[in-house]
């Protein structure tokens, strides 16, 4: 499993992918970027649900062992308690 930072949540290629930079590599160098496919906990022919992480969010992503095309898949977001705080209701 890998850790990376979301560079962009825009699906520029139309393939259902985030653009991610692996942790430790230069985020400004686009040759370091990876396409990471979105996943959903619910999908069907006419329905689906998806949550897309914001840019600059750290995520976990991985390659499925039995994927012959070796795509990366989004596993989940890493919460940062100093940034991702519950909003207080007045």
C-alpha positions, 0 to 999 in steps of 0.5 A: 500500500502507498501514501500519496498526496492528491495533486488534483481531483479533476478527472482530466483524462475522463477515466475516473482518476485522481492525480496523486504524487507519491509521498517523498517525491517532488509534487511539482514534477509531473513525471512523479504523478500517478493516476489513481482510480476512484472506487465506490462502496456502492455502484450499479448500472444506474446508480453510485455513490462516491466521495472524492478527496480534496487536493493536497489531502494525503491518501492511501492507494494500492494495486490489486493483486489480480489486476492484469493492467496494474492500475492504482486504486484509491483506498481512503483518505488519511485524516489529519486532526490538526486540519480535519476538525469537526466544525463547531455549531454556534 
